[in-house]
Amino acid sequence: MALALAEATAPVAPPPALQFSFWRMAAFKSRAKQLGCGAGSLDGELEAIRKQLAKRHGKEAFAWPKTPSSANQGEGDCYVALMVYRTNLGDFKREADAALAIAP
């Protein structure tokens, strides 16, 4: 009985493509922050998705990765950074929704 309960609560390994997409999103979030862009609403949406995925797949699978400083990447344009972030967040949300819709 205890073994069955432990198996039911064990996190399910995330699809590799979904985890890679999350790491990409973490890079977009980091870049927008480093540029000083106002990405609070996008960050909030990303965090909500991350929490759902972490609940299903475990905290370690969707922990925020350490992203390298982009100090050597020069200046950037907030409009472009936020547009790329927003577009990719929509794709990531669709991927996450599809993965969460599948029964564990």
Secondary structure, DSSP 8 states (H G I E B T S, - for coil): -HHHHHHHHS-----HHHHHHHHHHHHHHHHHHHHT---HHHHHHHHHHHHHHHHHH-TTTT--------GGG----HHHHHHHHHHHHHHHHHHHHHHHHS--
